[in-house]
Amino acid sequence: MNGSLEIGHVAGVPLRLHWSAPLLVVVLSIGLAGSVLPAWAPGHSASAYRLWAVVGALLLTASLIAHEGGHALVARRFKIAVKDVTVFALGGVTRMASATTPRSQGLVAGVGPLISLVLGGLCLGGSVLARDVLHWPLPGGLLLWGGWTNILLAAFNLLPAAPLDGGRVLQALIWRIRGDRERAAQASGRCGQVTGAVFLAGGLFESLRGTGSGLWLGLIGLFVVVVASAEVRRAQLFASLRGLPVAEAMRPVLTGQEWQSVDRFLTETAGHAGDQPVIPVTDLDGRPSGYVTVPLLRAVPEVLRPTTRVRDVAAPLERCVLAGPEEKITEVLERAAMSPSAPVLVIDHHRLVGMVTGADLASARGRLPDPPERPPPDARAGHGH
């Protein structure tokens, strides 16, 4: 997620903090100190309420990290690549590769709400101990709030609508029954679009009534609609490209030499790139070593261009998604989803033979007939788990 800063690791996965995350802490703190804690634990000073409100907001943020960390931990248990966990103003998100089986997808999705339920129960138990045994009303009220909030978080995430965890579980069930992952993703995505639209309408209604929570509900609804719509489009794309080898979708690629000067490269090579988004570069043996873009080359000061080699400013090959011409394009797109800004280069016997861009996928999709209906699960070998 753009605008995020890595602050540590959770379950061995990079933990990132989005710039909007402090807004979550501020909003929660204001709500806790202004109304919740005074109502549940009256008789304390305003400074005490503010202090415990900040503690409560940070504890809920930690609960979100635990929720997402559970997804990451179980995903790694199933050998699913996990890129990072990010906390932002509307909660948390774990970026990972797609599950390979309905079972793994269902378990990865279900563990997050389960952790939230466990944390909610622990907080409620701690609240009883603090308020009724130790007679600490303020910490007890805070734990009571934290317990119900975690339980509500679990319930919200279990709604059967992508990209919520319940939507992932629904997708896993449909995938298991029908044997078609893309159609299952489209179904859960449609549910997400409807659910998000309901949240958005509810948020607008509450805002018109002057309720402060309406804005938050509307933002959550908008987020769900946008992400669910993207998932529907992605599933439709994957369904239309199912079985297509990379060789049928790639385009011929213009390359340059890494030992050329930036000045010469701009003059002799870049002008022929056309709509090619990146220009791969090769070493002395003709093997690809990285890529450059015209804006990147033009960022080199003119006075330095004659003496600066392209290899000194090129992005390394490790930042590319590499594919073979006989690979299925959907498998390559799965890998590319983990690095959305990386170009897809097609290599055959250590030689660059093509590139795949979004325009190439659209063109290949337009040339293909509609995908055939999948047979029912009991007619497909190897479907059971």
C-alpha positions as CSV (number, residue, x, y, z in Angstrom):
1,M,0.0,0.0,0.0
2,N,1.5,3.4,-1.0
3,G,2.4,5.8,1.7
4,S,3.3,3.1,4.2
5,L,6.3,2.8,6.5
6,E,7.8,-0.5,7.7
7,I,7.9,-0.6,11.5
8,G,8.7,-4.2,12.2
9,H,7.5,-7.8,11.6
10,V,4.6,-9.9,12.6
11,A,4.6,-13.7,12.1
12,G,7.9,-13.1,10.1
13,V,6.1,-10.8,7.7
14,P,6.9,-7.1,7.3
15,L,4.5,-4.9,9.3
16,R,3.7,-1.6,7.7
17,L,2.0,1.5,9.1
18,H,0.0,3.6,6.6
19,W,0.1,7.3,7.0
20,S,-3.7,7.2,7.8
21,A,-3.2,4.8,10.7
22,P,-2.7,7.6,13.3
23,L,-6.2,8.9,12.3
24,L,-7.6,5.6,13.5
25,V,-6.0,6.1,16.9
26,V,-7.2,9.7,17.1
27,V,-10.8,8.9,16.2
28,L,-11.0,6.0,18.7
29,S,-9.4,8.1,21.4
30,I,-11.8,10.9,21.0
31,G,-14.8,8.6,21.1
32,L,-13.5,6.7,24.1
33,A,-12.6,9.8,26.2
34,G,-15.6,11.8,25.2
35,S,-18.5,9.4,25.8
36,V,-17.7,5.7,26.3
37,L,-15.4,5.8,29.3
38,P,-17.3,8.5,31.2
39,A,-20.5,6.5,30.7
40,W,-19.0,3.2,31.8
41,A,-16.7,4.5,34.5
42,P,-18.0,7.8,35.8
43,G,-16.3,10.0,38.4
44,H,-12.8,10.4,36.9
45,S,-10.9,13.4,35.6
46,A,-10.8,14.4,31.9
47,S,-7.0,13.7,31.8
48,A,-7.5,10.2,33.1
49,Y,-10.2,9.5,30.4
50,R,-7.8,10.9,27.7
51,L,-4.9,8.7,28.9
52,W,-6.9,5.5,29.1
53,A,-8.5,6.3,25.8
54,V,-5.2,6.4,24.1
55,V,-4.3,3.1,25.7
56,G,-7.5,1.6,24.5
57,A,-7.0,2.9,20.9
58,L,-3.5,1.4,20.9
59,L,-4.7,-1.9,22.3
60,L,-7.4,-2.1,19.5
61,T,-4.7,-1.4,16.9
62,A,-2.6,-4.2,18.4
63,S,-5.8,-6.4,18.1
64,L,-6.0,-5.5,14.4
65,I,-2.3,-6.5,14.0
66,A,-3.0,-9.8,15.7
67,H,-6.0,-10.4,13.5
68,E,-3.9,-9.8,10.3
69,G,-0.9,-11.7,11.8
70,G,-3.1,-14.7,12.1
71,H,-3.9,-14.6,8.4
72,A,-0.2,-14.3,7.6
73,L,0.8,-17.1,9.9
74,V,-1.7,-19.6,8.5
75,A,-0.9,-18.5,4.9
76,R,2.7,-19.3,5.5
77,R,1.7,-22.6,7.0
78,F,0.1,-23.5,3.6
79,K,3.2,-22.2,1.7
80,I,1.3,-19.1,0.4
81,A,3.6,-16.2,-0.2
82,V,2.8,-13.2,2.1
83,K,4.2,-9.8,1.1
84,D,3.2,-7.6,4.1
85,V,0.7,-6.6,6.7
86,T,-0.5,-3.0,6.7
87,V,-2.5,-1.1,9.3
88,F,-4.5,1.9,8.0
89,A,-7.4,4.1,9.0
90,L,-10.1,1.6,8.2
91,G,-8.4,-1.4,9.8
92,G,-5.8,-3.8,8.4
93,V,-4.9,-5.7,5.2
94,T,-2.6,-8.6,4.5
95,R,-1.2,-8.8,1.0
96,M,-0.6,-12.4,-0.1
97,A,-0.7,-14.7,-3.1
98,S,-3.8,-16.6,-3.9
99,A,-4.6,-19.8,-2.1
100,T,-4.2,-23.0,-4.2
101,T,-7.1,-25.0,-2.6
102,P,-10.5,-24.1,-1.2
103,R,-9.4,-25.6,2.2
104,S,-6.4,-23.4,2.5
105,Q,-8.3,-20.3,1.5
106,G,-11.1,-21.0,4.0
107,L,-8.7,-21.6,6.9
108,V,-6.6,-18.5,6.1
109,A,-9.7,-16.3,6.0
110,G,-11.3,-17.8,9.1
111,V,-8.4,-17.5,11.5
112,G,-8.6,-13.7,11.6
113,P,-12.2,-13.5,13.0
114,L,-11.4,-16.4,15.3
115,I,-8.5,-14.5,16.8
116,S,-10.7,-11.4,17.2
117,L,-13.3,-13.5,19.0
118,V,-10.7,-15.0,21.4
119,L,-9.3,-11.5,22.1
120,G,-12.8,-10.3,22.7
121,G,-13.5,-13.0,25.2
122,L,-10.2,-12.4,27.0
123,C,-11.0,-8.7,27.3
124,L,-14.5,-9.4,28.6
125,G,-13.0,-11.8,31.2
126,G,-10.4,-9.2,32.1
127,S,-13.1,-6.6,32.5
128,V,-15.0,-8.7,35.0
129,L,-11.8,-9.2,37.0
130,A,-10.9,-5.5,36.9
131,R,-14.3,-4.2,37.8
132,D,-15.8,-6.8,40.2
133,V,-12.7,-8.2,41.8
134,L,-10.0,-5.6,41.8
135,H,-12.5,-2.6,41.8
136,W,-10.7,-0.8,39.0
137,P,-13.7,0.7,37.1
138,L,-11.7,2.7,34.5
139,P,-9.5,-0.2,33.2
140,G,-12.5,-2.5,33.6
141,G,-14.6,-0.2,31.4
142,L,-11.8,0.0,28.8
143,L,-11.5,-3.8,28.7
144,L,-15.3,-4.1,28.4
145,W,-15.2,-1.8,25.4
146,G,-12.2,-3.6,23.9
147,G,-14.0,-7.0,24.3
148,W,-17.2,-5.9,22.5
149,T,-15.3,-4.1,19.9
150,N,-13.2,-7.2,19.0
151,I,-16.4,-9.3,18.9
152,L,-18.1,-6.8,16.6
153,L,-14.9,-6.7,14.5
154,A,-15.1,-10.5,14.1
155,A,-18.8,-10.3,13.3
156,F,-18.3,-7.6,10.7
157,N,-15.4,-9.5,9.1
158,L,-17.6,-12.7,8.8
159,L,-20.1,-11.0,6.6
160,P,-20.2,-13.1,3.3
161,A,-18.8,-10.3,1.1
162,A,-15.4,-9.9,-0.4
163,P,-12.9,-8.5,0.5
164,L,-14.1,-9.3,4.1
165,D,-13.0,-12.6,5.6
166,G,-16.5,-13.9,5.3
167,G,-16.4,-13.3,1.6
168,R,-13.2,-15.4,1.4
169,V,-14.9,-18.2,3.3
170,L,-17.9,-17.9,1.0
171,Q,-15.6,-18.0,-2.0
172,A,-13.8,-21.1,-0.6
173,L,-17.2,-22.9,-0.2
174,I,-18.4,-22.1,-3.7
175,W,-15.0,-23.1,-5.1
176,R,-15.2,-26.4,-3.2
177,I,-18.7,-27.1,-4.4
178,R,-18.5,-25.9,-8.0
179,G,-14.8,-26.5,-8.7
180,D,-14.3,-23.1,-10.3
181,R,-12.2,-20.5,-8.4
182,E,-12.9,-17.6,-10.8
183,R,-16.6,-18.0,-10.6
184,A,-16.5,-18.3,-6.9
185,A,-14.5,-15.1,-6.7
186,Q,-17.0,-13.3,-8.9
187,A,-19.9,-14.5,-6.7
188,S,-18.2,-13.3,-3.4
189,G,-17.2,-10.1,-5.2
190,R,-20.8,-9.4,-6.2
191,C,-21.9,-9.9,-2.6
192,G,-19.2,-7.4,-1.6
193,Q,-20.5,-4.8,-4.1
194,V,-24.0,-5.2,-2.6
195,T,-22.8,-5.1,1.0
196,G,-20.5,-2.1,0.4
197,A,-23.4,-0.2,-1.3
198,V,-25.6,-0.9,1.7
199,F,-22.9,0.4,4.0
200,L,-22.4,3.5,1.8
201,A,-26.1,4.2,1.8
202,G,-26.3,3.7,5.5
203,G,-23.4,6.0,6.1
204,L,-25.0,8.7,3.9
205,F,-28.3,8.4,5.8
206,E,-26.5,8.6,9.2
207,S,-24.5,11.6,8.0
208,L,-27.7,13.4,7.0
209,R,-29.1,12.8,10.5
210,G,-25.9,14.4,11.9
211,T,-24.4,11.2,13.3
212,G,-20.6,11.2,13.4
213,S,-20.4,7.5,12.7
214,G,-22.0,8.0,9.3
215,L,-18.8,9.2,7.7
216,W,-16.9,6.2,9.0
217,L,-19.5,3.8,7.8
218,G,-19.6,5.4,4.4
219,L,-15.9,5.2,4.0
220,I,-15.9,1.5,4.9
221,G,-18.7,1.0,2.4
222,L,-16.8,2.8,-0.3
223,F,-13.7,0.8,0.4
224,V,-15.6,-2.5,0.2
225,V,-17.3,-1.5,-3.1
226,V,-14.0,-0.5,-4.7
227,V,-12.1,-3.5,-3.7
228,A,-14.9,-5.9,-4.4
229,S,-15.4,-4.4,-7.9
230,A,-11.7,-4.8,-8.6
231,E,-11.9,-8.5,-7.5
232,V,-14.8,-9.1,-9.8
233,R,-12.9,-7.6,-12.8
234,R,-9.8,-9.7,-11.9
235,A,-11.9,-12.9,-11.7
236,Q,-13.5,-12.2,-15.0
237,L,-10.1,-11.5,-16.6
238,F,-8.7,-14.8,-15.2
239,A,-11.7,-16.7,-16.4
240,S,-11.3,-15.3,-19.9
241,L,-7.6,-16.1,-20.0
242,R,-7.8,-19.6,-18.5
243,G,-5.4,-22.0,-20.3
244,L,-3.8,-19.4,-22.5
245,P,0.0,-19.7,-22.7
246,V,2.2,-16.7,-22.3
247,A,3.5,-17.0,-25.9
248,E,0.0,-16.2,-27.2
249,A,-0.3,-13.0,-25.1
250,M,3.2,-11.5,-25.3
251,R,4.4,-8.8,-27.6
252,P,7.8,-8.5,-29.3
253,V,10.0,-6.3,-27.2
254,L,12.6,-3.6,-28.0
255,T,15.7,-3.9,-25.9
256,G,18.8,-1.8,-25.4
257,Q,22.4,-2.4,-24.2
258,E,23.3,-1.7,-20.6
259,W,26.8,-0.5,-21.5
260,Q,25.5,2.4,-23.6
261,S,25.6,5.9,-22.3
262,V,22.3,7.4,-21.2
263,D,22.7,10.1,-23.9
264,R,23.2,7.6,-26.7
265,F,20.4,5.3,-25.4
266,L,17.9,8.2,-25.4
267,T,19.0,9.2,-28.9
268,E,19.3,5.8,-30.6
269,T,17.0,3.4,-28.7
270,A,14.3,5.1,-26.6
271,G,12.7,6.8,-29.6
272,H,11.7,3.5,-31.1
273,A,10.0,2.2,-27.9
274,G,6.5,3.4,-29.0
275,D,4.0,2.5,-26.3
276,Q,6.3,0.0,-24.6
277,P,6.2,1.0,-20.9
278,V,9.7,-0.2,-20.1
279,I,12.8,-1.0,-22.1
280,P,14.7,-4.1,-21.0
281,V,18.5,-3.9,-21.2
282,T,20.9,-6.7,-21.9
283,D,24.5,-7.4,-21.0
284,L,27.5,-8.1,-23.2
285,D,26.3,-11.7,-23.7
286,G,22.8,-10.6,-24.8
287,R,21.2,-11.7,-21.6
288,P,18.6,-9.5,-19.9
289,S,20.0,-7.7,-16.8
290,G,17.2,-5.2,-15.9
291,Y,15.1,-2.4,-17.4
292,V,14.8,1.3,-17.7
293,T,12.1,3.8,-18.5
294,V,12.4,7.0,-20.5
295,P,11.4,9.3,-17.6
296,L,14.1,7.6,-15.5
297,L,16.7,8.2,-18.1
298,R,15.6,11.8,-18.6
299,A,15.9,12.4,-14.9
300,V,19.7,12.1,-15.3
301,P,21.2,15.7,-15.6
302,E,22.1,16.5,-19.2
303,V,25.7,17.2,-18.3
304,L,26.1,13.7,-16.9
305,R,24.3,11.7,-19.6
306,P,27.3,11.2,-21.9
307,T,29.4,9.7,-19.1
308,T,26.6,7.8,-17.2
309,R,26.0,4.1,-18.3
310,V,22.5,2.8,-18.6
311,R,23.3,0.0,-16.1
312,D,24.1,2.6,-13.5
313,V,20.4,3.8,-13.4
314,A,18.6,0.6,-14.6
315,A,16.4,-1.4,-12.3
316,P,17.8,-4.9,-11.7
317,L,16.2,-8.0,-13.2
318,E,15.1,-9.1,-9.7
319,R,12.4,-6.4,-9.9
320,C,10.8,-8.1,-12.9
321,V,8.3,-10.9,-13.1
322,L,9.9,-13.5,-15.3
323,A,7.9,-16.0,-17.3
324,G,8.5,-18.8,-19.8
325,P,6.6,-18.8,-23.1
326,E,4.8,-22.0,-22.4
327,E,3.6,-21.0,-18.9
328,K,-0.1,-20.3,-18.4
329,I,-0.7,-16.6,-18.3
330,T,-3.0,-16.9,-15.2
331,E,-0.1,-18.4,-13.2
332,V,2.2,-15.5,-14.2
333,L,-0.5,-13.0,-13.3
334,E,-0.8,-14.6,-9.8
335,R,2.9,-13.9,-9.3
336,A,2.6,-10.5,-10.8
337,A,-0.1,-9.6,-8.3
338,M,2.5,-9.6,-5.5
339,S,4.5,-7.0,-7.4
340,P,2.0,-4.9,-9.3
341,S,4.5,-2.4,-10.6
342,A,6.9,-5.0,-11.9
343,P,7.1,-5.6,-15.7
344,V,6.5,-9.1,-17.0
345,L,9.4,-10.3,-19.2
346,V,9.3,-13.5,-21.1
347,I,12.6,-15.4,-21.3
348,D,13.4,-18.5,-23.2
349,H,16.8,-20.2,-22.8
350,H,18.3,-17.0,-21.1
351,R,17.1,-14.8,-24.0
352,L,14.4,-12.2,-23.8
353,V,11.7,-13.1,-26.3
354,G,8.8,-10.8,-25.3
355,M,6.9,-8.8,-22.8
356,V,3.3,-8.9,-21.5
357,T,1.4,-5.6,-20.7
358,G,-2.2,-4.8,-19.7
359,A,-2.9,-3.9,-23.3
360,D,-1.6,-7.3,-24.5
361,L,-3.9,-9.1,-22.0
362,A,-6.9,-7.1,-23.3
363,S,-6.0,-7.9,-26.9
364,A,-5.6,-11.6,-26.1
365,R,-8.8,-11.6,-24.2
366,G,-10.7,-10.1,-27.2
367,R,-9.3,-12.8,-29.5
368,L,-10.4,-15.7,-27.4
369,P,-13.9,-17.4,-27.5
370,D,-16.0,-17.4,-24.4
371,P,-14.5,-19.9,-21.8
372,P,-16.3,-23.3,-21.8
373,E,-18.5,-24.3,-18.9
374,R,-16.7,-26.2,-16.2
375,P,-17.9,-29.7,-15.6
376,P,-19.5,-30.4,-12.2
377,P,-17.1,-31.3,-9.4
378,D,-17.8,-35.0,-9.4
379,A,-16.7,-35.2,-13.0
380,R,-13.3,-33.6,-12.4
381,A,-10.4,-35.7,-11.3
382,G,-8.3,-34.6,-8.4
383,H,-10.9,-32.2,-7.0
384,G,-11.3,-33.7,-3.5
385,H,-9.1,-32.7,-0.6
